[in-house]
Amino acid sequence: MKIAILGHGTVGQGVSEIINDAPAGKGTAQIDIAYVWVRPEKAHERPYYTANYQEILEDPTVDVIVEVLGGLEPARTMILAALEHGKHVVTANKAVVARYLVLFNQMAEKHRVKFYFESSVGGGIPWIINLERALRIDEVDSIHGIFNGTSNFILDQMTKTGASFEDVLKEAQDLGYAEADPSADIDGFDIENKLCISADIAYNTVIEPGDQLLKFGIRNITAADIAFFKEHNWVVKLLGRSLRKEDTYSFIIEPTLYLPGEIEAGVHDNYNYVGLRGTTIGKLSFNGQGAGKLPTAHALMQDLLDLQQGANHLYQDFDQKLVLDNRRSIRNYVIRTTLDLRQSFADYDLQQNGPYWLVADINAEDLHRKIAELIQQDEHIFFACLNRRAQAIL
């Protein structure tokens, strides 16, 4: 099998490394890199580098395009062109998959090729393939997890060391976990993409990223917040969760408080934890490295080996019509603010402990709407949802 890699950054180099170092007898040893597409200014650096994508598309010996550019463009255009030229595509690009999964699948079916994207969610965790395996037998009505390794690293280090958010963010950037602009990781957009892809598959529907989906990240968390949570025997994680009920679904990304003995509380460093609930399998979860050069490249290689061996993934037509409804999700929330919340939450039971307020039994839609209003007055406001086992006492 001959492949062309689009982009040769961290993950692209990981794919090259696995192929070049493949032990004899492994399927990866039967995969050859014919081209690596790079920007024109880098095309002269290695013999197999090229800036001419048309050359790749018109080469009949190239079987698969491996897209690791990231972002929406030129990735979207190049993926579509590859499919139209009868080439399989595998990708790690969650942003483009979250928005164009149906289009890519339709184009792949039209041209009798495959579009695989295991590494777009969970990095090295075999999440997509096992979600699809569960769906061969079960209805899946729940998806939840710690989908972002960078935010988990930040929260974990703050909890372990008591350091400030700013100091730990810089450490994450120095280690290569966080970008210079960390917004996607700390504000929940990366999780949004991954949860959209997962829920699309789980519910056989189309959920598009956007403002209609509830998101609140960890940008405003402080060392004092972490200390307060520790005093109450809580561990904070940035969680994405979705629940399907009849013809509705919820979609919520928010900081969540767990007891130390719960599985989520024990997910450390830059690891991910993702899970589902199926009708017969019950709760099924996976824990592993959710990002990084070799873990993500490993997942890309699994897709390449599936293509090499003719293994088909689950076919979905994404035709279920569901309605977004976050009012069914009723939880307790802890809010930290300089504001007096008695008027804003007059209809709810409140507890107060200094700048921290506990709001009891409020639905997620109303909570996020009120926070969006309050943040206009207190730009540093922070909140976290209490998991059902966490005791709601301040």
C-alpha positions as CSV (number, residue, x, y, z in Angstrom):
1,M,0.0,0.0,0.0
2,K,1.3,3.4,-1.0
3,I,0.3,6.5,0.9
4,A,0.7,10.3,0.7
5,I,0.8,12.3,3.9
6,L,-0.6,15.8,3.9
7,G,1.5,17.8,6.4
8,H,4.6,16.7,8.2
9,G,4.2,18.3,11.6
10,T,4.1,16.3,14.9
11,V,1.6,13.7,13.9
12,G,2.8,13.4,10.3
13,Q,6.3,12.7,11.6
14,G,4.8,10.1,13.9
15,V,3.3,8.3,11.0
16,S,6.6,8.4,9.1
17,E,8.4,7.1,12.2
18,I,6.1,4.1,12.7
19,I,6.3,3.1,9.1
20,N,10.1,3.6,8.8
21,D,10.8,1.7,12.0
22,A,8.2,-1.1,11.4
23,P,9.5,-4.6,12.4
24,A,9.5,-7.2,9.6
25,G,6.3,-9.2,9.6
26,K,4.1,-6.4,10.9
27,G,1.5,-5.0,8.5
28,T,3.0,-1.5,8.9
29,A,6.1,-2.8,7.0
30,Q,3.9,-3.2,3.9
31,I,3.1,0.5,3.8
32,D,5.2,2.8,1.8
33,I,5.3,6.6,1.9
34,A,5.2,7.9,-1.7
35,Y,4.8,11.6,-1.0
36,V,4.5,14.1,1.8
37,W,2.7,17.3,0.8
38,V,4.2,20.4,2.3
39,R,4.2,24.1,1.8
40,P,6.2,25.3,-1.2
41,E,9.0,26.8,0.9
42,K,9.7,23.3,2.4
43,A,9.3,21.2,-0.8
44,H,13.1,21.1,-1.4
45,E,14.0,19.7,2.0
46,R,13.5,16.0,1.2
47,P,13.2,13.9,-2.0
48,Y,9.6,12.8,-1.3
49,Y,8.4,16.2,-0.3
50,T,6.1,17.9,-2.8
51,A,4.0,21.1,-2.9
52,N,2.1,19.8,-6.0
53,Y,-1.1,18.1,-4.8
54,Q,-2.3,17.5,-8.3
55,E,0.8,15.3,-8.8
56,I,-0.4,13.2,-5.9
57,L,-4.0,13.0,-7.0
58,E,-3.0,11.9,-10.5
59,D,-0.6,9.2,-9.4
60,P,-2.5,5.9,-9.7
61,T,0.0,4.1,-7.4
62,V,-1.2,6.2,-4.4
63,D,-3.9,4.3,-2.5
64,V,-4.5,6.4,0.6
65,I,-4.3,10.0,1.6
66,V,-3.3,10.6,5.3
67,E,-4.6,14.1,6.2
68,V,-2.9,15.5,9.3
69,L,-3.0,19.3,8.5
70,G,-5.5,20.2,11.1
71,G,-8.0,23.1,10.7
72,L,-10.8,23.4,8.1
73,E,-8.9,24.6,5.1
74,P,-7.2,23.5,3.0
75,A,-8.0,20.2,4.7
76,R,-11.6,20.0,3.6
77,T,-10.8,20.8,0.0
78,M,-8.0,18.4,-0.2
79,I,-10.0,15.5,1.4
80,L,-12.8,16.0,-1.1
81,A,-10.4,16.1,-4.0
82,A,-8.8,12.8,-2.8
83,L,-12.1,11.1,-2.5
84,E,-13.2,12.4,-5.9
85,H,-10.0,10.9,-7.4
86,G,-10.8,7.5,-6.0
87,K,-8.4,7.5,-3.1
88,H,-9.1,6.4,0.5
89,V,-8.7,9.0,3.2
90,V,-7.7,8.6,6.9
91,T,-7.5,11.7,9.1
92,A,-6.8,12.9,12.6
93,N,-8.5,16.2,12.0
94,K,-11.4,16.5,14.5
95,A,-12.4,20.1,13.4
96,V,-13.0,19.1,9.8
97,V,-14.6,15.7,10.7
98,A,-17.0,17.4,13.1
99,R,-18.4,19.7,10.4
100,Y,-18.2,17.6,7.3
101,L,-18.5,13.9,8.3
102,V,-21.7,13.3,6.4
103,L,-20.3,15.0,3.2
104,F,-17.1,13.0,3.4
105,N,-19.0,9.7,3.9
106,Q,-21.3,10.5,1.0
107,M,-18.4,11.4,-1.3
108,A,-16.5,8.2,-0.3
109,E,-19.6,6.1,-1.0
110,K,-20.1,7.7,-4.4
111,H,-16.5,7.0,-5.4
112,R,-16.4,3.6,-3.8
113,V,-13.6,4.4,-1.4
114,K,-13.4,4.7,2.4
115,F,-13.1,7.6,4.8
116,Y,-11.8,6.6,8.2
117,F,-11.1,8.9,11.2
118,E,-10.3,6.8,14.3
119,S,-7.6,9.2,15.5
120,S,-9.9,12.3,15.4
121,V,-11.3,11.4,18.9
122,G,-9.2,10.1,21.8
123,G,-5.8,10.1,20.1
124,G,-4.4,6.6,20.7
125,I,-7.5,5.3,22.4
126,P,-9.5,2.8,20.2
127,W,-12.7,4.8,20.8
128,I,-14.4,5.1,17.4
129,I,-14.0,1.5,16.4
130,N,-15.3,0.2,19.8
131,L,-18.2,2.7,19.7
132,E,-19.1,1.3,16.3
133,R,-18.7,-2.3,17.6
134,A,-21.1,-1.6,20.4
135,L,-23.6,-0.1,17.9
136,R,-23.6,-3.4,15.9
137,I,-25.7,-4.8,18.7
138,D,-26.8,-2.0,21.0
139,E,-28.5,1.3,21.0
140,V,-26.1,3.8,22.7
141,D,-27.9,6.5,24.7
142,S,-25.0,8.1,26.6
143,I,-21.5,9.5,25.8
144,H,-19.3,11.1,28.3
145,G,-15.7,11.7,29.1
146,I,-12.5,13.7,29.5
147,F,-11.9,14.3,25.8
148,N,-9.1,16.8,26.1
149,G,-5.6,16.0,27.4
150,T,-4.4,19.5,27.7
151,S,-7.1,20.7,30.0
152,N,-6.8,17.6,32.0
153,F,-3.1,18.1,32.4
154,I,-3.7,21.7,33.6
155,L,-6.4,20.7,36.2
156,D,-4.3,17.7,37.4
157,Q,-1.2,19.7,37.9
158,M,-3.1,22.5,39.7
159,T,-4.6,19.9,42.0
160,K,-1.3,18.2,42.7
161,T,0.9,21.3,43.1
162,G,-1.4,24.2,44.0
163,A,0.1,26.2,41.2
164,S,-1.8,28.9,39.4
165,F,-3.6,28.4,36.1
166,E,-1.3,30.7,34.3
167,D,1.9,28.9,35.5
168,V,0.5,25.5,34.6
169,L,-0.7,26.7,31.2
170,K,2.8,27.9,30.5
171,E,4.2,24.5,31.5
172,A,1.7,22.8,29.2
173,Q,2.8,25.1,26.4
174,D,6.5,24.4,27.1
175,L,5.8,20.6,27.0
176,G,4.0,21.0,23.7
177,Y,0.6,20.0,25.1
178,A,-0.9,23.4,24.6
179,E,-0.7,25.8,21.6
180,A,0.4,29.4,21.8
181,D,-3.3,30.2,21.5
182,P,-4.8,27.6,23.9
183,S,-8.5,28.6,23.4
184,A,-9.6,25.4,21.7
185,D,-8.3,23.3,24.7
186,I,-9.3,25.5,27.7
187,D,-12.6,26.9,26.4
188,G,-14.1,23.6,25.3
189,F,-14.0,23.9,21.5
190,D,-11.8,20.8,21.1
191,I,-14.1,18.8,23.3
192,E,-17.1,20.1,21.3
193,N,-15.6,18.7,18.1
194,K,-14.9,15.3,19.6
195,L,-18.3,15.0,21.4
196,C,-20.1,16.0,18.1
197,I,-18.3,13.2,16.2
198,S,-19.0,10.7,19.0
199,A,-22.7,11.6,19.3
200,D,-23.1,11.7,15.5
201,I,-22.0,8.1,15.4
202,A,-23.8,7.0,18.6
203,Y,-27.2,8.5,17.7
204,N,-26.9,8.2,13.9
205,T,-27.6,11.9,13.5
206,V,-25.9,15.2,12.7
207,I,-24.9,17.6,15.5
208,E,-23.0,20.6,14.3
209,P,-20.6,22.6,16.5
210,G,-21.9,26.0,17.4
211,D,-23.2,28.4,20.0
212,Q,-26.4,26.3,20.5
213,L,-24.2,23.7,22.3
214,L,-23.5,24.4,26.0
215,K,-19.8,25.1,26.6
216,F,-17.9,26.5,29.6
217,G,-14.2,25.9,30.0
218,I,-11.5,26.3,32.6
219,R,-10.0,29.7,31.6
220,N,-11.3,31.3,34.9
221,I,-10.3,28.6,37.4
222,T,-7.9,29.7,40.1
223,A,-5.6,28.0,42.7
224,A,-8.1,29.2,45.3
225,D,-10.9,27.3,43.6
226,I,-8.8,24.1,43.6
227,A,-8.1,24.6,47.3
228,F,-11.8,25.1,48.0
229,F,-12.7,22.0,46.1
230,K,-10.0,20.0,48.0
231,E,-11.5,21.2,51.3
232,H,-14.8,19.7,50.2
233,N,-13.3,16.4,48.9
234,W,-13.9,17.3,45.3
235,V,-11.7,16.8,42.2
236,V,-12.5,19.0,39.2
237,K,-12.4,17.7,35.6
238,L,-13.5,19.3,32.3
239,L,-16.2,16.9,31.1
240,G,-18.2,16.5,27.9
241,R,-21.4,14.6,28.1
242,S,-24.5,13.8,26.0
243,L,-27.6,11.8,26.8
244,R,-30.2,10.7,24.2
245,K,-33.8,10.2,25.4
246,E,-36.4,9.4,22.9
247,D,-36.2,12.0,20.2
248,T,-34.1,14.5,22.2
249,Y,-30.5,14.7,23.3
250,S,-28.4,16.8,25.7
251,F,-25.0,18.2,24.9
252,I,-23.0,19.8,27.7
253,I,-19.3,20.7,28.2
254,E,-18.5,22.0,31.7
255,P,-16.2,21.6,34.7
256,T,-17.5,18.8,36.9
257,L,-16.7,17.8,40.5
258,Y,-16.1,14.2,41.4
259,L,-15.2,12.3,44.6
260,P,-11.6,11.2,44.8
261,G,-12.5,7.5,44.4
262,E,-14.4,7.9,41.1
263,I,-12.9,6.9,37.8
264,E,-12.9,10.3,36.3
265,A,-11.1,11.8,39.3
266,G,-8.2,9.2,38.8
267,V,-7.5,10.3,35.2
268,H,-4.1,12.1,35.5
269,D,-1.7,14.1,33.4
270,N,-2.7,14.4,29.7
271,Y,-4.7,11.3,29.6
272,N,-8.3,11.0,28.2
273,Y,-11.2,8.9,29.5
274,V,-14.2,8.3,27.3
275,G,-17.2,6.1,27.8
276,L,-20.6,5.0,26.5
277,R,-23.7,3.2,27.8
278,G,-25.4,0.6,25.6
279,T,-28.6,-1.4,26.1
280,T,-26.8,-4.7,26.7
281,I,-23.2,-3.9,27.3
282,G,-24.0,-1.3,29.9
283,K,-21.2,1.2,30.7
284,L,-18.1,0.7,28.7
285,S,-15.1,3.1,29.0
286,F,-11.6,3.6,27.7
287,N,-8.6,5.3,29.2
288,G,-5.3,6.2,27.5
289,Q,-3.2,8.9,25.9
290,G,-5.5,11.2,24.0
291,A,-2.9,13.1,22.1
292,G,0.7,13.2,21.1
293,K,2.9,12.2,18.2
294,L,3.0,8.4,18.5
295,P,-0.4,7.7,20.1
296,T,-2.3,9.6,17.4
297,A,-0.1,8.2,14.7
298,H,-0.8,4.7,16.1
299,A,-4.5,5.3,15.6
300,L,-4.0,6.5,12.0
301,M,-2.0,3.4,11.3
302,Q,-4.8,1.2,12.6
303,D,-7.1,2.8,10.0
304,L,-4.4,2.2,7.3
305,L,-4.2,-1.4,8.3
306,D,-8.0,-1.8,8.2
307,L,-7.9,-0.5,4.6
308,Q,-5.0,-2.8,3.8
309,Q,-6.9,-5.8,5.1
310,G,-10.3,-4.8,3.7
311,A,-11.9,-4.4,7.1
312,N,-15.1,-2.3,6.8
313,H,-16.2,0.1,9.5
314,L,-19.9,0.6,10.5
315,Y,-22.0,2.3,7.8
316,Q,-24.2,5.1,9.1
317,D,-26.6,7.3,7.1
318,F,-27.0,9.9,9.9
319,D,-30.7,10.3,9.2
320,Q,-32.1,10.4,12.8
321,K,-33.8,13.7,13.5
322,L,-33.2,14.7,17.1
323,V,-34.0,17.8,19.1
324,L,-31.4,19.5,21.4
325,D,-32.8,19.7,25.0
326,N,-30.5,20.5,27.9
327,R,-33.4,21.1,30.3
328,R,-33.6,17.5,31.3
329,S,-30.2,17.6,32.8
330,I,-30.8,18.8,36.4
331,R,-27.8,19.0,38.7
332,N,-26.3,21.0,41.6
333,Y,-23.7,23.6,40.7
334,V,-21.0,25.5,42.6
335,I,-20.5,29.1,41.4
336,R,-17.6,31.4,42.4
337,T,-18.2,35.1,41.9
338,T,-18.0,38.5,43.5
339,L,-21.7,39.0,42.8
340,D,-24.7,38.5,45.1
341,L,-26.6,35.7,43.4
342,R,-29.8,35.8,45.6
343,Q,-31.8,37.7,43.0
344,S,-30.5,35.9,39.9
345,F,-31.3,32.5,41.5
346,A,-34.3,33.5,43.6
347,D,-36.3,30.5,42.5
348,Y,-33.6,28.0,43.7
349,D,-32.2,26.8,47.0
350,L,-28.9,28.5,47.6
351,Q,-26.0,28.0,50.0
352,Q,-23.2,30.5,50.4
353,N,-19.7,30.2,51.7
354,G,-17.7,33.4,51.0
355,P,-17.5,33.9,47.2
356,Y,-18.8,30.4,46.6
357,W,-22.5,29.7,46.0
358,L,-24.2,26.3,45.7
359,V,-27.3,26.3,43.5
360,A,-29.5,23.2,43.9
361,D,-31.5,21.3,41.2
362,I,-31.1,23.6,38.2
363,N,-31.2,22.5,34.7
364,A,-28.1,23.0,32.5
365,E,-29.8,25.2,30.0
366,D,-30.9,27.7,32.6
367,L,-27.6,27.6,34.5
368,H,-25.5,28.3,31.4
369,R,-27.9,31.1,30.3
370,K,-27.6,32.8,33.7
371,I,-23.8,32.5,33.7
372,A,-23.7,34.1,30.3
373,E,-25.6,37.1,31.8
374,L,-23.6,37.2,35.0
375,I,-20.2,37.1,33.2
376,Q,-21.0,40.5,31.8
377,Q,-20.7,41.8,35.4
378,D,-18.0,39.5,36.6
379,E,-15.7,38.4,33.8
380,H,-13.8,36.1,36.2
381,I,-16.8,34.0,37.3
382,F,-16.3,30.3,37.5
383,F,-18.6,27.4,38.1
384,A,-18.6,23.6,38.2
385,C,-21.3,20.9,38.1
386,L,-21.4,18.5,41.0
387,N,-21.5,14.9,39.9
388,R,-24.4,13.0,41.4
389,R,-22.3,11.3,44.1
390,A,-20.6,14.5,45.3
391,Q,-22.2,15.9,48.4
392,A,-24.0,19.2,47.8
393,I,-22.9,21.0,51.0
394,L,-20.8,24.1,51.2
